[in-house]
Amino acid sequence: MDFDLPKPKQHNLIYSIVGVRRCGKTFFLYQLMDRLMREGVPRDRIFHFTLDDERVMPFSERTLSDLLDAYYKLVPEAVEGCYLFLDEIQEAPCWTNFVRRISEQRKVTIVLTGSSSKLLSKDIPTHLRGRSLSKEIWPLGFDEYCDFRGVVHEGVESLTAEAAGRLEVAFFEYLQVGGFPAVQNMLPLDRVQLLQGYAAEIVTKDVLERFETTSIRVAERFARNALRSTGLKFSVNNQLKDIRAAGMSASNEKLYALLDDLEDAHLVFRVNDYTLSIKENPRSSSKVYSVDPGLALAVAPASHLDVGQRLETAVFVELKRRFGADRTNVIATYSAVDCPEVDFIVGDVALGDQHQLLQVAVRTGAEAGLGLSPDRLPKKYKSEIGNLETAMKRSGLDTGAVITLSEEAEFPVSSGTVRLVPAWKWFLGR
């Protein structure tokens, strides 16, 4: 992640690290502190404190001020400039007033994290509106997964066939394991159990305790169905019927609010159809995506092994890493009367990003020696290429990509060029 901290001074922006539970926010703070020290910042100019430490509880309104005063007494030179890393900031009362005051009056660079039902990912920038810059942390991307597993991925274009084969295998494993750091070296059954616990913890602590949106049974069933629907259209109306059929009470309003809460907690995300309209329609038809393909697999039925859904989920999360932000339609699906759906159209033209059209398919049929002309592909694959070709015509783009598990090719269509790219290569930025 590109995250350059400014040198300490008055009126610096306040930086916040946000993301789903257990994705590594605290460890990222350690990495930032380590980088500062390697760049020559003295260790005693870096103050790190985790505010869920029971030794400083119960908190008073002066606890944060007393902690900082004690630090300045121990390191008087820090008054001339220091870095403050405050983890689990939500535990302290009046923390917003403290952080604003210190940023205005002291020569500091402040980095915050927060989680739990008391403070969700969007709360820190909301409380510090106009004064903060937030950075999202995600479970491990494929490049980080390779680093974690010791899989060589540098110089992708010049890799041997054997090395490329290892990356292809590693990517397929990534779709099963996912990117949560703690599960990487666990046995499959233990991994599934822990990931199921993550999902349950997010529902109970980050949603129900905070918002009391609905009952625990309704929330757990709804969240589980959303995770199982990753990469698919998700109808709140259908979920309402399912919940009522199971003998539970719910309403459309509560379920839409619950979906908002799950998204605030970074558990699932909605992707709407691409539109040029400036009006938002939060209840329009949308697809949902899990924050992690491994998490989606963990909550799925044992008989459900849809690699395509997990591949599309992994692509979505990678797009979130690359494009980030909360601007509407940076990541969207593309559909029209003569084009049922292209999985993603991405880009922010206001920021100079040209739009890209991306289709996701485990296979396209090209590897079967059927030729690279769309009209020679099997019927079940024609729609993938045909929809992409139509979307290229309608959008004025002359290129489109199909992300596959292993196929690689490039061929002309009536509106330009379609490229088939192996997922492992696309994820590594090639």
CORJOLIN-V947923 format. One record per residue. N is the residue number from 1. RES is the residue in three letters. PSI is psi as a letter, one per 30 degrees, with the letter a starting at -180 (NA if undefined). D_LAST is the distance of its C-alpha to the last C-alpha in whole Angstrom. Layout:
((N RES PSI D_LAST) (N RES PSI D_LAST))
This chain:
((1 MET k 18) (2 ASP j 19) (3 PHE i 23) (4 ASP j 25) (5 LEU k 29) (6 PRO l 31) (7 LYS l 34) (8 PRO k 37) (9 LYS l 39) (10 GLN k 42) (11 HIS g 40) (12 ASN l 36) (13 LEU k 34) (14 ILE k 34) (15 TYR k 31) (16 SER k 31) (17 ILE j 28) (18 VAL l 28) (19 GLY l 26) (20 VAL l 28) (21 ARG k 30) (22 ARG g 29) (23 CYS f 25) (24 GLY g 26) (25 LYS e 28) (26 THR e 30) (27 PHE e 28) (28 PHE e 26) (29 LEU e 29) (30 TYR e 30) (31 GLN e 26) (32 LEU e 27) (33 MET e 31) (34 ASP e 30) (35 ARG e 27) (36 LEU e 30) (37 MET e 33) (38 ARG f 30) (39 GLU g 30) (40 GLY g 34) (41 VAL k 35) (42 PRO k 39) (43 ARG e 38) (44 ASP f 42) (45 ARG g 40) (46 ILE j 38) (47 PHE j 39) (48 HIS k 38) (49 PHE k 40) (50 THR j 39) (51 LEU g 42) (52 ASP g 42) (53 ASP k 44) (54 GLU f 47) (55 ARG f 49) (56 VAL g 49) (57 MET l 50) (58 PRO k 52) (59 PHE k 50) (60 SER l 53) (61 GLU f 52) (62 ARG g 52) (63 THR e 50) (64 LEU e 47) (65 SER e 49) (66 ASP e 51) (67 LEU e 48) (68 LEU e 47) (69 ASP e 50) (70 ALA e 50) (71 TYR e 47) (72 TYR e 48) (73 LYS e 52) (74 LEU e 50) (75 VAL i 48) (76 PRO e 49) (77 GLU f 47) (78 ALA f 44) (79 VAL f 46) (80 GLU f 45) (81 GLY k 41) (82 CYS l 39) (83 TYR k 36) (84 LEU j 37) (85 PHE j 35) (86 LEU j 37) (87 ASP k 36) (88 GLU h 37) (89 ILE f 39) (90 GLN f 40) (91 GLU f 43) (92 ALA k 45) (93 PRO k 47) (94 CYS g 47) (95 TRP e 44) (96 THR e 43) (97 ASN e 46) (98 PHE e 45) (99 VAL e 42) (100 ARG e 42) (101 ARG e 46) (102 ILE e 44) (103 SER f 41) (104 GLU e 44) (105 GLN f 46) (106 ARG l 44) (107 LYS j 42) (108 VAL l 39) (109 THR k 36) (110 ILE k 36) (111 VAL k 33) (112 LEU k 34) (113 THR l 33) (114 GLY l 35) (115 SER a 35) (116 SER l 37) (117 SER f 39) (118 LYS f 41) (119 LEU j 38) (120 LEU l 34) (121 SER e 31) (122 LYS f 32) (123 ASP e 36) (124 ILE e 35) (125 PRO f 34) (126 THR e 36) (127 HIS f 39) (128 LEU h 38) (129 ARG k 37) (130 GLY f 37) (131 ARG f 37) (132 SER l 33) (133 LEU k 30) (134 SER k 28) (135 LYS k 25) (136 GLU k 23) (137 ILE k 22) (138 TRP l 21) (139 PRO l 21) (140 LEU k 18) (141 GLY l 15) (142 PHE e 13) (143 ASP e 12) (144 GLU e 16) (145 TYR e 17) (146 CYS e 15) (147 ASP e 17) (148 PHE e 20) (149 ARG f 20) (150 GLY g 20) (151 VAL k 17) (152 VAL k 15) (153 HIS g 11) (154 GLU l 11) (155 GLY h 10) (156 VAL e 7) (157 GLU f 8) (158 SER g 11) (159 LEU k 12) (160 THR l 15) (161 ALA e 16) (162 GLU e 18) (163 ALA e 15) (164 ALA e 13) (165 GLY e 16) (166 ARG e 16) (167 LEU e 13) (168 GLU e 14) (169 VAL e 17) (170 ALA e 16) (171 PHE e 15) (172 PHE e 18) (173 GLU e 20) (174 TYR e 18) (175 LEU f 19) (176 GLN e 22) (177 VAL e 23) (178 GLY a 21) (179 GLY g 20) (180 PHE k 24) (181 PRO e 25) (182 ALA f 28) (183 VAL f 28) (184 GLN e 25) (185 ASN g 28) (186 MET l 30) (187 LEU l 32) (188 PRO e 31) (189 LEU e 34) (190 ASP e 34) (191 ARG e 30) (192 VAL e 31) (193 GLN e 35) (194 LEU e 33) (195 LEU e 30) (196 GLN e 33) (197 GLY e 35) (198 TYR e 32) (199 ALA e 33) (200 ALA e 36) (201 GLU e 37) (202 ILE e 34) (203 VAL e 37) (204 THR e 40) (205 LYS e 39) (206 ASP f 37) (207 VAL d 38) (208 LEU e 42) (209 GLU e 43) (210 ARG e 42) (211 PHE f 43) (212 GLU h 45) (213 THR e 44) (214 THR a 45) (215 SER l 46) (216 ILE e 44) (217 ARG e 44) (218 VAL e 43) (219 ALA e 40) (220 GLU e 39) (221 ARG e 39) (222 PHE e 37) (223 ALA e 35) (224 ARG e 34) (225 ASN e 34) (226 ALA e 32) (227 LEU e 29) (228 ARG f 30) (229 SER g 29) (230 THR k 26) (231 GLY g 24) (232 LEU l 27) (233 LYS k 29) (234 PHE j 32) (235 SER j 35) (236 VAL e 38) (237 ASN e 41) (238 ASN e 40) (239 GLN e 39) (240 LEU e 43) (241 LYS e 44) (242 ASP e 43) (243 ILE e 44) (244 ARG e 48) (245 ALA f 48) (246 ALA g 47) (247 GLY g 50) (248 MET l 49) (249 SER k 49) (250 ALA l 47) (251 SER l 46) (252 ASN e 43) (253 GLU e 44) (254 LYS e 43) (255 LEU e 40) (256 TYR e 38) (257 ALA e 39) (258 LEU e 38) (259 LEU e 35) (260 ASP e 34) (261 ASP e 35) (262 LEU e 33) (263 GLU e 30) (264 ASP e 32) (265 ALA g 31) (266 HIS g 28) (267 LEU e 28) (268 VAL l 27) (269 PHE k 26) (270 ARG k 27) (271 VAL k 25) (272 ASN l 27) (273 ASP k 27) (274 TYR k 26) (275 THR l 29) (276 LEU f 30) (277 SER k 33) (278 ILE f 34) (279 LYS k 36) (280 GLU k 34) (281 ASN j 35) (282 PRO f 35) (283 ARG g 36) (284 SER l 34) (285 SER k 33) (286 SER l 29) (287 LYS l 27) (288 VAL l 27) (289 TYR k 24) (290 SER l 25) (291 VAL f 23) (292 ASP k 22) (293 PRO e 21) (294 GLY e 24) (295 LEU e 26) (296 ALA e 26) (297 LEU e 27) (298 ALA e 30) (299 VAL f 32) (300 ALA l 31) (301 PRO l 34) (302 ALA f 34) (303 SER f 34) (304 HIS j 31) (305 LEU h 28) (306 ASP j 26) (307 VAL e 22) (308 GLY e 21) (309 GLN e 22) (310 ARG e 21) (311 LEU e 17) (312 GLU e 18) (313 THR e 19) (314 ALA e 16) (315 VAL e 14) (316 PHE e 17) (317 VAL e 17) (318 GLU e 14) (319 LEU e 14) (320 LYS e 17) (321 ARG e 16) (322 ARG e 14) (323 PHE f 17) (324 GLY a 19) (325 ALA l 23) (326 ASP g 26) (327 ARG k 26) (328 THR k 27) (329 ASN g 24) (330 VAL e 21) (331 ILE k 20) (332 ALA l 22) (333 THR l 23) (334 TYR k 24) (335 SER l 27) (336 ALA l 30) (337 VAL e 33) (338 ASP g 31) (339 CYS i 28) (340 PRO e 28) (341 GLU k 25) (342 VAL k 21) (343 ASP e 20) (344 PHE k 18) (345 ILE k 18) (346 VAL l 17) (347 GLY l 18) (348 ASP j 21) (349 VAL f 22) (350 ALA f 25) (351 LEU g 22) (352 GLY g 20) (353 ASP k 18) (354 GLN k 17) (355 HIS k 17) (356 GLN k 15) (357 LEU k 16) (358 LEU k 14) (359 GLN k 16) (360 VAL k 16) (361 ALA k 18) (362 VAL e 18) (363 ARG l 19) (364 THR f 20) (365 GLY f 22) (366 ALA f 20) (367 GLU f 20) (368 ALA g 24) (369 GLY g 24) (370 LEU g 26) (371 GLY l 24) (372 LEU g 21) (373 SER k 24) (374 PRO e 24) (375 ASP f 28) (376 ARG g 28) (377 LEU l 26) (378 PRO l 28) (379 LYS e 29) (380 LYS f 28) (381 TYR f 24) (382 LYS e 25) (383 SER e 25) (384 GLU e 22) (385 ILE e 21) (386 GLY e 24) (387 ASN e 24) (388 LEU e 20) (389 GLU e 22) (390 THR e 25) (391 ALA e 23) (392 MET e 21) (393 LYS e 25) (394 ARG e 26) (395 SER f 24) (396 GLY g 24) (397 LEU k 20) (398 ASP g 19) (399 THR l 16) (400 GLY l 15) (401 ALA k 12) (402 VAL j 13) (403 ILE j 12) (404 THR l 14) (405 LEU e 14) (406 SER f 14) (407 GLU k 14) (408 GLU k 12) (409 ALA l 13) (410 GLU k 14) (411 PHE l 18) (412 PRO k 20) (413 VAL l 22) (414 SER f 25) (415 SER g 23) (416 GLY b 20) (417 THR k 17) (418 VAL k 15) (419 ARG k 12) (420 LEU k 12) (421 VAL k 9) (422 PRO k 10) (423 ALA e 10) (424 TRP e 9) (425 LYS e 5) (426 TRP e 5) (427 PHE f 7) (428 LEU g 6) (429 GLY g 4) (430 ARG NA 0))
